[in-house]
């Protein structure tokens, strides 16, 4: 990987990075109020949010990974580097932080998050080959457990 030193990026993410696992449940209704279908979705994301004056640093980090996007908040008070694509998270972000270790609470959070990325990646690879349906209850439970553990770590460690 080019540009910034790997240990610098790992240390920076240890302080400023976020490994997010989010769940969304939604229902779609017909005109009579009957449920047409339920929508359940798990999303993983790696993000760094900074003041816009540090946008150049996020560009260097994005260039180092060669994945993700940079966006500015409408109010102009934040700039965000984000990677949400499961394949990019699995193939680039997870291996980088497995090689370049984080410390403390962030390391524990990454370990849980990377488990979720790997589970979702495996599931989505099955979707691509046409061999998978919506998440089964076992996978939903594993992801729910990971999220609960991660949320406890974040509350306790104030990540």
SULGI-V386411 format. One record per pair of residues at least 6 apart in sequence whose ideal C-beta (glycine too) atoms are under 7 Angstrom apart, sorted by the first residue. I is the first residue (numbers start at 0). J is the second residue. D is the distance in whole Angstrom. If there is no record, write none. Layout:
# SULGI-V386411
I&J&D ; I&J&D
This chain:
# SULGI-V386411
0&63&5 ; 1&62&7 ; 1&63&6 ; 2&59&5 ; 2&62&5 ; 2&63&5 ; 3&59&5 ; 3&60&7 ; 3&63&5 ; 5&99&5 ; 6&99&6 ; 8&60&6 ; 8&63&6 ; 9&96&7 ; 9&99&4 ; 9&100&7 ; 9&101&6 ; 12&47&7 ; 12&101&7 ; 13&101&5 ; 13&102&6 ; 13&105&5 ; 15&47&5 ; 15&49&7 ; 16&45&7 ; 16&47&5 ; 17&46&5 ; 18&45&6 ; 18&108&5 ; 18&109&5 ; 18&112&4 ; 19&43&7 ; 19&44&4 ; 19&46&7 ; 20&43&6 ; 20&112&6 ; 20&115&5 ; 20&145&6 ; 20&146&5 ; 20&149&6 ; 21&42&5 ; 22&41&6 ; 22&146&6 ; 23&40&5 ; 24&37&7 ; 24&39&5 ; 25&38&4 ; 26&34&5 ; 26&37&5 ; 27&35&5 ; 27&36&6 ; 27&38&7 ; 28&34&6 ; 28&35&6 ; 29&35&5 ; 39&134&7 ; 41&119&6 ; 41&142&5 ; 42&83&7 ; 43&85&7 ; 43&88&6 ; 43&112&7 ; 43&115&6 ; 43&116&5 ; 43&119&6 ; 44&81&6 ; 44&82&7 ; 44&83&5 ; 45&82&5 ; 45&88&6 ; 45&92&5 ; 46&79&6 ; 46&80&7 ; 46&81&5 ; 47&57&6 ; 47&60&7 ; 47&80&5 ; 48&77&5 ; 48&79&5 ; 49&56&7 ; 49&57&6 ; 49&78&6 ; 51&71&6 ; 51&75&6 ; 51&77&7 ; 51&78&5 ; 53&78&7 ; 54&69&7 ; 54&78&5 ; 57&69&5 ; 57&78&6 ; 57&80&4 ; 58&69&6 ; 60&80&6 ; 61&67&5 ; 61&69&6 ; 61&80&6 ; 64&91&5 ; 64&92&7 ; 66&82&5 ; 66&84&7 ; 66&87&4 ; 66&91&5 ; 67&80&6 ; 67&81&6 ; 67&82&4 ; 68&81&6 ; 69&78&6 ; 69&79&7 ; 69&80&5 ; 70&79&5 ; 71&78&5 ; 82&88&6 ; 82&92&6 ; 85&116&7 ; 85&119&5 ; 85&120&5 ; 85&123&5 ; 86&120&7 ; 88&116&5 ; 89&116&6 ; 89&117&7 ; 89&120&4 ; 93&113&5 ; 93&116&6 ; 96&109&6 ; 100&106&7 ; 101&109&5 ; 104&152&6 ; 104&156&3 ; 104&158&6 ; 105&158&6 ; 107&152&5 ; 108&149&6 ; 108&152&5 ; 108&153&7 ; 108&158&6 ; 111&145&5 ; 111&148&5 ; 111&149&5 ; 112&149&6 ; 114&145&6 ; 115&142&6 ; 115&145&5 ; 118&138&6 ; 118&141&6 ; 118&142&7 ; 122&131&6 ; 122&134&6 ; 122&138&6 ; 125&131&3
